[in-house]
Every structure is written in structure tokens, then in C-alpha cells.
Amino acid sequence: MDYLPVFLNLRDKLALVVGGGAVASRKVELLLKAHARVRVVAPQLHSDLALYRDAGRIEHLGCRFEPRHFDGAIFDAKSPAHDLPFGSHPQLPRRLRG
């Protein structure tokens, strides 16, 4: 089996999204539908993410990823390298934190 289907209760839990492009925007939309608190780390944001930020629906850290950005997060969703500005990509494992 290549994938394990899992259902997570992310209500009021902090989820970290690394990247600010179109792929990250789709992930953020799903996390918000799950009632997660969302932190996005990216120097630049897709226009949809900027709207969420301006409405106070996400926390945006306008910088490159650093491991300390995981602090308090229980879930991380990284975006593919082509979705990150400047071609930088943190080699992060997708993981649950608790």
C-alpha cells in the first residue's frame, strides 16, 4: 500500500504550510475547512492567500522557512519546490507533531 488514508481532527490546532503559491493555497483552503489555525511561511503569497491573511484567517510569516516555525504546530504541509518562491525548498518530512 502506497498511502494510508487518515482522518485528523485539526479543529483549533495549528497547521504549518511552507510555501505561498497555488498549491499552498489549495492546502490552506482545505485546512481552513477543517477549522485548523493556519500558519503560512513564505516570502510571497498567492493572491488567494493574501486575501485570507488580510481577513485574519491565516498567520503569515513573510520569510524563508526555519525549523522554529514548527513551534506549536501539530501538522505540516509542504508545497512542492516549484510552488516555493526563489526555487528554495526546505527538505522537510511531512509529519504529525504532538
BELVENKA-V697174 format. One line per field, one symbol per residue. psi: psi as a letter, one per 40 degrees, with the letter a starting at -180 (. if undefined). burial: I if it has 9 or more other ideal C-beta (glycine too) atoms within 8 Angstrom, else O. A space follows every 50 residues. Layout:
psi=???
burial=???
//
This chain:
psi=hdihhihhheheihhhhhieaddddddddddddefihhhhhhdiiidddd ddddeeeihhhgiiiideeeheieiihiiideehieeihhghihiii.
burial=OOOOOOOOOIOOIIIIIIIIIOIIIOIIIOIIOIOIOIIIIIOOIIOIII OIIOOOOIOIIOOOIOOOIIOOIIIIIIIIOOIIIOOOOOOIOOOOOO
//
